[in-house]
């Protein structure tokens, strides 16, 4: 959740027929200082913006909205700046006092929640958790009992989903709850049929949230969990049944405030967490496990598994993207397997200049960006040919392309 939030901007591209067969090695490309789009990446101290020949941080401890439009960053010792991430220009600056770290941006871009510490999983134990909410109504401090971390705003900005870590003094597990910003109270979520979760039936997450992805309409947040020993869903706790899965996708509806877990079959969750990746578009949820060479597809409306496809098993870090023409771009370290979503046929295999740290398509779908080791690079999305690369010291992940 907070430390696991990343999401893939999914857009289209046209695949040339000549590029559909065999393994395609990217052609050599000189390091270039010109990025054709606005590229936003995470670095050692926040968000880095790259465009044209310019590369610069958006600010200390900066955090990006999930659509990549707005960032919040510390401005001096006691200030906070709201930044247009596309242009890099500050929009609003205000004094907030020292000791706050921007953590989560509302999807409207007009609000941000800050905490005294950077994200950590698990966080340091504590008995009270202060939060600072900056929004249209002005700054507001909230002091919550226990060890509570901010996660995501509700769609209307009137609530904040939080992670309530247990036990508070020595956190091991957490439950997702909702802070009502109007009355300052924390409430359980709803079940999928919009009934309040009864006391004692709230799920406690024990494993690691590998990756989180927003739906295109920004109404739903999907989070991939792996390695969940003895985890029991709310539906198991309510019915007295047992769950034996090792991985699932946690589906959180940001408007209706319900949560549901889409179980993933074996072998998902058996291999390394880094070998799993998630991608979502309007109709489909896709999950990759590189260790077993498995790509799963589920219906985004019914939340039911439809089928699985196979690629060669590997050991690399996973990244995944879906494009409008109906392709799956599944990265296993430094290799991208290109599959047709309708038939699951492997259309081609591309070799990357360095193992991918996130995959993003350009707005027009013609370029596929990836983060590498101290660099960002992009391929021609039709052929897989390397088109350019730029150095980015300490790059950890590609966040957005605009």
C-alpha positions as CSV (number, residue, x, y, z in Angstrom):
1,X,0.0,0.0,0.0
2,X,2.0,3.1,0.9
3,X,5.3,1.4,0.2
4,X,3.8,-0.7,-2.5
5,X,2.0,1.9,-4.6
6,X,2.9,1.9,-8.1
7,X,0.6,1.8,-11.1
8,X,0.9,1.3,-14.9
9,X,-0.4,3.8,-17.3
10,X,-1.9,1.6,-20.0
11,X,-2.3,2.9,-23.6
12,X,-2.3,1.7,-27.2
13,X,0.2,1.0,-30.0
14,X,0.1,-0.6,-33.4
15,X,2.1,-3.8,-33.8
16,X,3.7,-4.2,-37.2
17,X,3.2,-7.6,-38.7
18,X,6.9,-7.9,-39.5
19,X,7.7,-7.7,-35.7
20,X,5.6,-10.6,-34.6
21,X,8.0,-13.4,-35.0
22,X,11.0,-14.7,-33.1
23,X,13.4,-13.0,-30.7
24,X,14.3,-9.4,-31.4
25,X,17.5,-8.0,-30.0
26,X,17.2,-4.2,-29.5
27,X,19.5,-2.3,-31.9
28,X,22.3,-0.4,-30.4
29,X,21.3,3.2,-29.6
30,X,23.6,6.0,-28.4
31,X,22.8,7.5,-25.0
32,X,20.6,10.5,-25.8
33,X,19.8,13.6,-23.8
34,X,16.4,14.1,-25.4
35,X,13.3,12.3,-23.9
36,X,10.4,12.5,-26.3
37,X,7.7,12.5,-23.6
38,X,7.4,13.7,-20.0
39,X,8.8,10.9,-18.0
40,X,8.3,10.7,-14.2
41,X,10.5,8.3,-12.2
42,X,11.2,7.6,-8.6
43,X,14.7,8.4,-7.3
44,X,16.5,8.4,-3.9
45,X,14.7,11.5,-2.7
46,X,11.5,11.6,-4.5
47,X,10.1,12.1,-8.0
48,X,12.4,13.0,-11.0
49,X,11.0,14.7,-14.0
50,X,12.6,14.1,-17.5
51,X,11.6,15.9,-20.6
52,X,13.6,16.8,-23.7
53,X,17.1,17.6,-22.4
54,X,16.0,18.4,-18.9
55,X,16.3,16.1,-15.9
56,X,15.5,17.4,-12.4
57,X,13.9,16.4,-9.1
58,X,10.4,17.8,-8.4
59,X,11.4,18.5,-4.8
60,X,12.5,16.9,-1.5
61,X,10.4,13.9,-0.4
62,X,8.1,14.5,-3.4
63,X,5.1,12.2,-4.0
64,X,3.1,11.8,-7.2
65,X,-0.6,11.5,-7.7
66,X,-1.5,8.2,-9.3
67,X,-2.5,9.7,-12.6
68,X,0.9,11.5,-12.8
69,X,-0.5,15.0,-12.9
70,X,0.2,16.5,-9.5
71,X,3.1,16.2,-7.1
72,X,3.6,17.5,-3.5
73,X,7.1,18.2,-2.3
74,X,8.8,19.8,0.7
75,X,9.7,23.4,0.0
76,X,12.4,24.5,2.4
77,X,12.4,23.6,6.1
78,X,8.7,24.3,6.8
79,X,7.0,24.6,3.4
80,X,5.0,22.4,1.1
81,X,4.6,23.0,-2.7
82,X,1.9,21.6,-5.0
83,X,3.6,21.0,-8.4
84,X,2.3,20.5,-11.9
85,X,4.2,17.3,-12.7
86,X,3.8,17.7,-16.5
87,X,5.5,21.2,-16.5
88,X,7.4,21.0,-13.3
89,X,6.0,24.4,-12.2
90,X,4.9,25.0,-8.6
91,X,1.2,25.8,-8.4
92,X,0.8,26.6,-4.7
93,X,3.2,27.0,-1.8
94,X,2.3,27.1,1.9
95,X,3.9,26.9,5.3
96,X,3.1,23.6,7.2
97,X,5.8,23.5,9.8
98,X,8.8,21.2,10.2
99,X,8.7,17.5,10.7
100,X,6.2,16.3,8.0
101,X,6.7,14.0,5.0
102,X,4.3,14.0,2.0
103,X,2.8,10.5,1.7
104,X,-0.4,10.2,-0.4
105,X,-2.0,12.6,-3.0
106,X,-5.8,12.6,-3.6
107,X,-6.9,11.7,-7.1
108,X,-8.3,15.2,-7.6
109,X,-4.8,16.5,-6.9
110,X,-6.1,19.1,-4.5
111,X,-5.3,17.3,-1.3
112,X,-2.3,15.5,0.3
113,X,-1.8,13.7,3.6
114,X,1.5,13.9,5.4
115,X,3.0,11.9,8.2
116,X,6.1,12.5,10.5
117,X,8.0,9.6,8.9
118,X,8.7,8.2,5.5
119,X,6.9,4.9,4.5
120,X,8.2,1.7,5.9
121,X,6.9,-1.9,5.9
122,X,6.5,-2.6,8.7
123,X,6.6,0.8,10.4
124,X,8.2,1.5,13.7
125,X,5.8,0.6,16.5
126,X,3.9,3.5,18.2
127,X,0.8,4.1,20.3
128,X,-0.4,7.3,18.5
129,X,-0.2,8.4,14.8
130,X,-0.5,12.1,13.9
131,X,-1.4,12.9,10.3
132,X,-1.6,16.3,8.5
133,X,-4.2,16.6,5.8
134,X,-3.7,19.5,3.3
135,X,-6.8,20.3,1.2
136,X,-9.4,22.8,0.1
137,X,-10.6,23.3,3.6
138,X,-7.1,24.2,4.9
139,X,-4.6,22.2,7.0
140,X,-6.1,19.7,9.5
141,X,-4.2,17.6,12.0
142,X,-5.6,14.2,13.1
143,X,-4.2,12.1,15.9
144,X,-5.2,8.5,15.6
145,X,-4.7,5.8,18.3
146,X,-2.4,3.0,17.4
147,X,0.1,2.5,14.6
148,X,-1.7,3.9,11.5
149,X,-0.3,4.6,8.1
150,X,-2.0,6.6,5.2
151,X,-2.8,4.5,2.1
152,X,-5.2,6.2,-0.4
153,X,-8.0,8.8,-0.5
154,X,-11.6,7.9,-1.2
155,X,-12.8,8.9,-4.6
156,X,-14.7,11.9,-3.2
157,X,-11.8,13.0,-1.1
158,X,-13.9,12.9,2.1
159,X,-12.2,9.8,3.5
160,X,-8.7,8.3,3.7
161,X,-8.0,4.6,3.6
162,X,-5.4,3.7,6.3
163,X,-3.4,0.7,7.4
164,X,-4.0,-0.1,11.0
165,X,-0.9,-2.1,12.1
166,X,-1.2,-4.7,14.9
167,X,0.0,-5.0,17.5
168,X,0.7,-1.2,17.6
169,X,3.9,-1.5,19.6
170,X,5.5,-4.2,17.5
171,X,3.6,-4.3,14.1
172,X,3.3,-7.6,12.3
173,X,0.0,-7.5,10.4
174,X,-2.4,-4.8,9.4
175,X,-6.0,-4.3,8.4
176,X,-7.3,-1.7,5.9
177,X,-9.8,0.7,7.4
178,X,-11.3,4.1,6.5
179,X,-10.8,7.4,8.2
180,X,-13.8,9.7,7.8
181,X,-12.2,13.2,7.4
182,X,-15.5,14.8,8.5
183,X,-15.8,13.3,11.9
184,X,-12.2,12.0,12.4
185,X,-13.3,8.5,13.2
186,X,-11.9,5.2,11.8
187,X,-14.4,2.6,10.5
188,X,-14.2,-0.9,9.0
189,X,-14.7,-1.4,5.3
190,X,-17.8,-2.9,3.6
191,X,-18.0,-6.3,2.1
192,X,-18.6,-6.6,-1.7
193,X,-22.3,-6.7,-1.1
194,X,-21.9,-3.3,0.7
195,X,-22.5,-4.6,4.2
196,X,-20.3,-3.4,7.1
197,X,-17.6,-5.9,8.0
198,X,-18.6,-7.3,11.5
199,X,-16.3,-7.0,14.4
200,X,-13.7,-9.8,14.3
201,X,-14.1,-10.4,10.6
202,X,-11.6,-7.8,9.3
203,X,-8.8,-9.3,7.3
204,X,-5.3,-8.9,8.6
205,X,-2.6,-8.8,6.0
206,X,0.5,-10.7,6.9
207,X,2.6,-10.8,3.8
208,X,3.9,-8.2,1.5
209,X,1.9,-6.0,-0.9
210,X,4.0,-6.4,-4.1
211,X,2.4,-3.8,-6.3
212,X,-0.7,-1.6,-6.6
213,X,-2.5,-0.4,-9.7
214,X,-5.4,2.0,-10.2
215,X,-8.2,1.3,-12.6
216,X,-8.4,3.7,-15.6
217,X,-11.5,5.3,-14.1
218,X,-9.7,5.8,-10.8
219,X,-12.5,4.1,-8.9
220,X,-10.8,0.9,-7.9
221,X,-7.4,0.2,-6.4
222,X,-5.9,-3.3,-7.1
223,X,-3.1,-4.6,-4.9
224,X,-1.1,-7.8,-5.5
225,X,-0.2,-9.7,-2.3
226,X,2.2,-12.6,-2.2
227,X,3.3,-15.0,0.6
228,X,0.3,-14.8,2.9
229,X,0.9,-17.7,5.5
230,X,-2.4,-18.6,7.2
231,X,-4.2,-15.5,5.8
232,X,-8.0,-15.7,6.1
233,X,-10.3,-13.5,4.0
234,X,-13.3,-11.8,5.5
235,X,-15.5,-14.3,3.7
236,X,-13.6,-17.1,5.4
237,X,-14.0,-15.5,8.8
238,X,-17.7,-15.0,8.3
239,X,-18.4,-18.6,7.1
240,X,-15.9,-20.5,9.1
241,X,-14.0,-21.8,6.0
242,X,-10.3,-21.8,5.4
243,X,-8.2,-20.2,2.6
244,X,-5.0,-21.9,1.5
245,X,-3.9,-19.5,-1.2
246,X,-0.4,-17.9,-1.2
247,X,-1.3,-14.9,-3.4
248,X,-4.3,-12.8,-4.2
249,X,-5.3,-9.4,-5.6
250,X,-6.9,-7.1,-3.0
251,X,-9.7,-5.1,-4.7
252,X,-10.6,-1.8,-3.0
253,X,-13.5,0.3,-4.4
254,X,-12.7,3.9,-3.6
255,X,-16.3,5.2,-4.1
256,X,-18.4,2.4,-2.5
257,X,-15.7,1.6,0.1
258,X,-15.8,-2.2,-0.1
259,X,-13.0,-4.6,-0.4
260,X,-12.7,-8.1,-2.0
261,X,-9.8,-10.6,-2.5
262,X,-9.4,-12.3,-5.8
263,X,-7.5,-15.5,-5.0
264,X,-4.8,-16.6,-7.4
265,X,-4.2,-20.3,-7.9
266,X,-0.9,-22.1,-7.4
267,X,1.9,-21.5,-8.3
268,X,1.3,-17.8,-7.6
269,X,2.9,-16.7,-4.4
270,X,5.2,-19.7,-4.2
271,X,8.1,-17.9,-6.0
272,X,9.9,-14.7,-5.1
273,X,7.7,-11.6,-4.5
274,X,9.8,-9.7,-7.0
275,X,8.9,-12.2,-9.7
276,X,5.2,-11.1,-9.6
277,X,3.6,-8.1,-11.3
278,X,0.1,-6.8,-11.9
279,X,-1.6,-4.8,-14.7
280,X,-5.2,-3.7,-15.2
281,X,-7.3,-2.2,-17.9
282,X,-11.0,-1.5,-18.2
283,X,-12.0,-5.1,-18.6
284,X,-9.1,-7.2,-17.5
285,X,-6.8,-7.9,-14.5
286,X,-3.5,-9.6,-15.4
287,X,-0.9,-11.1,-13.1
288,X,2.6,-12.4,-14.0
289,X,4.7,-14.9,-12.2
290,X,8.1,-15.2,-13.8
291,X,9.3,-18.1,-11.7
292,X,6.7,-20.4,-13.1
293,X,6.2,-18.6,-16.4
294,X,2.5,-18.0,-15.8
295,X,0.3,-15.1,-16.9
296,X,-3.2,-15.1,-15.4
297,X,-6.2,-13.1,-16.7
298,X,-9.3,-12.3,-14.7
299,X,-12.4,-10.3,-15.5
300,X,-12.3,-6.9,-13.8
301,X,-16.1,-6.8,-13.4
302,X,-16.9,-10.3,-12.1
303,X,-13.5,-10.7,-10.4
304,X,-13.3,-14.3,-11.7
305,X,-10.2,-16.0,-13.1
306,X,-10.7,-16.6,-16.9
307,X,-7.6,-18.4,-18.0
308,X,-3.8,-18.7,-17.7
309,X,-1.1,-18.4,-20.4
310,X,2.4,-19.7,-20.4
311,X,5.8,-18.1,-21.1
312,X,9.3,-19.6,-20.4
313,X,10.0,-19.8,-16.7
314,X,12.7,-17.4,-15.4
315,X,14.2,-15.8,-12.4
316,X,14.0,-12.1,-13.2
317,X,12.1,-9.2,-11.5
318,X,8.6,-9.0,-13.1
319,X,7.0,-6.0,-14.9
320,X,3.8,-6.1,-16.8
321,X,1.8,-3.8,-19.2
322,X,-1.3,-4.2,-21.4
323,X,-1.8,-2.2,-24.6
324,X,-4.9,-1.2,-26.5
325,X,-4.2,-3.4,-29.6
326,X,-4.5,-6.4,-27.3
327,X,-1.0,-7.3,-26.3
328,X,0.5,-8.4,-23.0
329,X,4.0,-7.1,-22.4
330,X,5.5,-9.4,-19.8
331,X,9.0,-8.5,-18.6
332,X,11.2,-11.2,-16.9
333,X,14.2,-9.2,-15.9
334,X,15.9,-8.2,-19.1
335,X,13.5,-10.0,-21.4
336,X,10.0,-9.0,-22.6
337,X,7.6,-11.6,-23.9
338,X,5.0,-10.2,-26.2
339,X,1.7,-12.1,-26.1
340,X,-1.6,-11.7,-27.9
341,X,-4.4,-11.3,-25.3
342,X,-7.0,-13.1,-27.4
343,X,-5.1,-16.2,-28.2
344,X,-2.2,-16.2,-25.7
345,X,0.1,-16.8,-28.6
346,X,3.7,-15.5,-28.0
347,X,4.2,-12.9,-30.8
348,X,7.8,-12.1,-30.0
349,X,10.6,-11.8,-27.5
350,X,12.6,-8.6,-26.9
351,X,15.9,-8.3,-25.1
352,X,16.3,-5.2,-22.9
353,X,19.6,-3.3,-22.3
354,X,19.2,-3.8,-18.5
355,X,16.5,-5.5,-16.3
356,X,13.3,-3.5,-16.3
357,X,12.1,-1.6,-13.3
358,X,8.6,-0.9,-14.4
359,X,7.1,-0.7,-17.9
360,X,5.1,2.3,-19.2
361,X,3.7,3.1,-22.6
362,X,3.8,6.6,-24.0
363,X,0.4,8.3,-24.4
364,X,0.2,7.5,-28.1
365,X,1.4,3.9,-27.5
366,X,4.4,4.2,-29.9
367,X,7.1,3.9,-27.2
368,X,7.6,1.5,-24.3
369,X,9.6,3.0,-21.4
370,X,11.4,1.0,-18.8
371,X,13.6,1.9,-15.8
372,X,17.0,0.3,-15.8
373,X,20.1,0.5,-13.6
374,X,20.8,4.2,-13.1
375,X,19.0,4.9,-16.4
376,X,15.7,5.1,-18.2
377,X,15.3,3.8,-21.8
378,X,12.6,3.3,-24.4
379,X,11.8,1.0,-27.2
380,X,9.8,1.3,-30.3
381,X,6.6,-0.4,-29.2
382,X,6.0,-2.0,-32.5
383,X,9.3,-3.6,-33.1
384,X,11.0,-3.7,-29.7
385,X,14.1,-1.8,-31.1
386,X,15.9,0.3,-28.6
387,X,15.1,3.9,-29.4
388,X,16.9,5.9,-26.7
389,X,18.3,5.9,-23.2
390,X,19.2,8.6,-20.6
391,X,21.1,8.3,-17.3
392,X,19.1,8.7,-14.1
393,X,21.1,8.1,-11.0
394,X,19.5,5.9,-8.4
395,X,16.3,5.3,-10.5
396,X,14.0,2.8,-8.7
397,X,11.0,2.8,-10.9
398,X,9.2,4.4,-13.9
399,X,6.1,6.0,-12.4
400,X,4.3,7.8,-15.3
401,X,4.7,8.9,-18.9
402,X,2.8,12.0,-20.1
